[in-house]
Amino acid sequence: MLGCVYFFGVDCDKGDITNAWSTWVGLIVGAAIGAVVTWWVYYRQKKISKKQDELLNHIADLEENNKTMLNKVLSLEVKIEAMLEKIK
């Protein structure tokens, strides 16, 4: 398939070089596939990380709102108790 190709000091008349070529082709194809898979995993992790950050920020906002509401309820309770003391 490759015909007579000079490869790292091996002449065609000295032996078959198809194993060497298949090794290099395998390495190049493997590196390309590895690069694509690595990029895809990195992209997915980045996307998931961004969603997790948004979710954590939303939870922090909800927690702050809950604290504010709790403080209002507690201050209302104090006011009600004060009014009840005046009535007694």
Buried (B, 14 or more C-beta within 10 A) or exposed (E): EEEEEEEEEEEEEEEEBEEBBEEEEEEEEEEEEEEEEEEEEEEEEEEEEEEEEEEEEEEEEEEEEEEEEEEEEEEEEEEEEEEEEEEE
